[in-house]
Amino acid sequence: MNVLVYPSTHPQATSVQRFLSSFLVPHYLPQLISPDVLTAPENPWQIACALLVLLAAPDHHAGVRQYAESGGRILAIGVNANRSQGLLGLQDTTSSFGSVGVGLVGLVKDTSILRLVDGKSSLHLSFPSQAASPTTVICEDKEVPITRIPSASLHLGEGIQVLGRYVGDNTLAGALSESGTIALWSCAPPLLEQLLVPTLTALGLQFTLAHGELAGSRLLPQLLLAHPKKWDIRGCIVRTLFPNRDLETSFSTITVKDDAQGLPAIESAIFSDDEDTLQFYFPSKTSVADSSSDHPLLELLEVPKDSENVKVIILTTEPLTAEQETRYTPLFSPSSFFAAVDEFRPTQKTDELLAGDILLYGEVVTSTQTMLDKNPKFLRALPSPSLSIATKQIAGRGRGKNAWLSPAGSMLMSLRLRIPLKSAALGHAVRSIRPSNLVFAQYLFALAVVEACRTLDPAKAWATKVKLKWPNDIYGEFPAEKAGKRVELKKLGGILVNTHFEGNMADIIIGCGLNVLNEPPIGSLAQLEALTRGQGPSTLTVERVTAAVVTTFERIWGSFLDEENEGFRPFMDRYTRAWLHSGQTVTLTTMTPHFTVRIVGITPDHGLLRTMPLGGGQFIDLQPDGNSFDMMKGLIKTKTS
């Protein structure tokens, strides 16, 4: 869910967004919203908006009023507010009507005053632009320094919840409306933590704060696991990182047998990389049954407390039993994942490392993508392919500067591939790739997600509703809630690819977030399945979906490399059958003057989006990097973040 800060042009908008992000991520994603998006037809911003933060009155009020009247939450900062009774209010004057004055004979619309219905009352909001002066407010018995706008005051009468008062004159500084969905502060933005936290709590946003970080979002150790038939490969990884250290003793004594006696005997090895320090632990036994820590995994080690950049990785000699998985990995079953990999892989190859055979799993991590992308030494110690999976990310990454939220029920993974760059010296016996063909990794992985859904749904009851949006998004077709529309598109996932080069080798890190079991209003595969399943139980799990995706991609990637000289041509029909854009007409705002074009396909040699002007002429080809596709408006525009 989004927390939207309006307007994006306000001088304090970015500061407000950052303050909100420090408290709300990963539960909510604070973003700036521009005036044109707020006034877009059909108000698409409302769909996933958990809170609208107003720093100024919008030019057009209808969308905001509709959002408030449907129960949407609003936080107004730097506001002057008056409250009156009734639809228009006994105290209303011509200047008080704001957007409600449209269409009323004899009344003049004043867009500087926003009127919101609050139960049986009306709130009239304006945002003075005067210079503010420093003062203090009392909030929860604490004095908090703020800056006060002289002409901004709150006249709200009875029935409201007081959030803060100014020191000195004891006048109202912050309040929650009678309905409990509108919070108002008359002091200038941004609000400090001491004011934001009680305000967001009063509005009903669900988060907790402890020592500056979200409770439940503490980084947890990760487990370096492997398919039971290829378990020994983990030792090769660690020995690559520590070539001068004898780890044989550690590896020969690690055990996770629950009947071990005494205290845990811990061995560890520390490795420093560009982004993180990696601390490998080799516990000799599991912890006692009664755990006093926040998570049973923490009983196996002493997590360094002085550095946020220390990532702990635990290795065990034997695969976890079902009972141990319940205790140490309660939100993800490695054994179920490996079993699903075997199910979806047509033939078993015990002499070759395949996608999903090496697994780095963490219940709470910063980002699976960052762990691999920003730690090059660790990246190159991992065999290819290697898979990293998380249940929750606290700093998930999207395309460009975008963040990626990880609400409960998502598949969060990064897959590392290493492949030689094509050269005459390699010949044809070794699989390799031309640098120009690396762009197709994101298209092929997106295709793998769609085709994996068809593996999970062989009857194609719901899988055909999973679609591709250029260049790297996964969408689902849901029944439209509004009259006049057949389907409503909801984003299900996204793909991020980072590439690094070392000599004649390319390291490709493919990150993917996919909503599997998420609850509305976020769209998910489980919701698509439920539309056709009826009352029966769901067969979808994060483990099975992840296994289906990586094994499907493994087959597609192998076929691509086998015919690498053909580029994307062998996959063109499969890709375009699954995407949303065949024959779609869009406006290119990347060019001056703007062009209206029809989408034709993907160029098979360089992976560009091929379009043709409606009036005829030469093709116009667009790169996936640097361009953004706004389906709501039918625009392709330069990506700015």
Stockholm file with secondary structure:
# STOCKHOLM 1.0

chainA/1-641         MNVLVYPSTHPQATSVQRFLSSFLVPHYLPQLISPDVLTAPENPWQIACALLVLLAAPDHHAGVRQYAESGGRILAIGVNANRSQGLLGLQDTTSSFGSVGVGLVGLVKDTSILRLVDGKSSLHLSFPSQAASPTTVICEDKEVPITRIPSASLHLGEGIQVLGRYVGDNTLAGALSESGTIALWSCAPPLLEQLLVPTLTALGLQFTLAHGELAGSRLLPQLLLAHPKKWDIRGCIVRTLFPNRDLETSFSTITVKDDAQGLPAIESAIFSDDEDTLQFYFPSKTSVADSSSDHPLLELLEVPKDSENVKVIILTTEPLTAEQETRYTPLFSPSSFFAAVDEFRPTQKTDELLAGDILLYGEVVTSTQTMLDKNPKFLRALPSPSLSIATKQIAGRGRGKNAWLSPAGSMLMSLRLRIPLKSAALGHAVRSIRPSNLVFAQYLFALAVVEACRTLDPAKAWATKVKLKWPNDIYGEFPAEKAGKRVELKKLGGILVNTHFEGNMADIIIGCGLNVLNEPPIGSLAQLEALTRGQGPSTLTVERVTAAVVTTFERIWGSFLDEENEGFRPFMDRYTRAWLHSGQTVTLTTMTPHFTVRIVGITPDHGLLRTMPLGGGQFIDLQPDGNSFDMMKGLIKTKTS
#=GR chainA/1-641 SS CEEEEECTTSTTHHHHHHHHHHHHTTTSEEEECCHHHHTCTTCGGGTTEEEEEESSCCSCCHHHHHHHHTTCCEEEESCEEEEEETTTTTTCCGGGCGGGGTTCTTCCCCTTSEEEEETTEEEEEECCCCCCEEEEEEETTEEEEEEECTTCCEECCSSCEEEEEETTTCCEEEEECTTSSEEEECBCSCCCHHHHHHHHHHTTCCCCEETTEETTCCCCCEEEEECGGGTTHHHHHHHHHCTTSCCHHHHHHCCCCTTCCSSCCEEEEEEECSSCEEEEEEESSCCCSSCCSSSGGGGGSCCCSSCTTEEEEECCSSCCCHHHHHHHCTTCCHHHHHHHHHHHCSSCCTTSCCTTSEEEEEEEESCHHHHHHTCHHHHHHSCSSEEEEEEEESSCBCSTTCBCCCCTTEEEEEEEEEEEBCCTTTCSSSCCBCGGGTTHHHHHHHHHHHHHHHHHCTTCSSGGGEEEETTTEEEEEEECSSTTCSEEEEEEEEEEEEEEEETTEEEEEEEEEEESSCCTTSCCHHHHHHHHHTTSCCCCCHHHHHHHHHHHHHHHHHHHHHTGGGTTGGGHHHHHHHBSCTTCEEEETTSSSCEEEEEEEECTTTCCEEEEETTCCSCEEECSTTEEEETTTTEEEECCC
#=GC SS_cons         CEEEEECTTSTTHHHHHHHHHHHHTTTSEEEECCHHHHTCTTCGGGTTEEEEEESSCCSCCHHHHHHHHTTCCEEEESCEEEEEETTTTTTCCGGGCGGGGTTCTTCCCCTTSEEEEETTEEEEEECCCCCCEEEEEEETTEEEEEEECTTCCEECCSSCEEEEEETTTCCEEEEECTTSSEEEECBCSCCCHHHHHHHHHHTTCCCCEETTEETTCCCCCEEEEECGGGTTHHHHHHHHHCTTSCCHHHHHHCCCCTTCCSSCCEEEEEEECSSCEEEEEEESSCCCSSCCSSSGGGGGSCCCSSCTTEEEEECCSSCCCHHHHHHHCTTCCHHHHHHHHHHHCSSCCTTSCCTTSEEEEEEEESCHHHHHHTCHHHHHHSCSSEEEEEEEESSCBCSTTCBCCCCTTEEEEEEEEEEEBCCTTTCSSSCCBCGGGTTHHHHHHHHHHHHHHHHHCTTCSSGGGEEEETTTEEEEEEECSSTTCSEEEEEEEEEEEEEEEETTEEEEEEEEEEESSCCTTSCCHHHHHHHHHTTSCCCCCHHHHHHHHHHHHHHHHHHHHHTGGGTTGGGHHHHHHHBSCTTCEEEETTSSSCEEEEEEEECTTTCCEEEEETTCCSCEEECSTTEEEETTTTEEEECCC
//
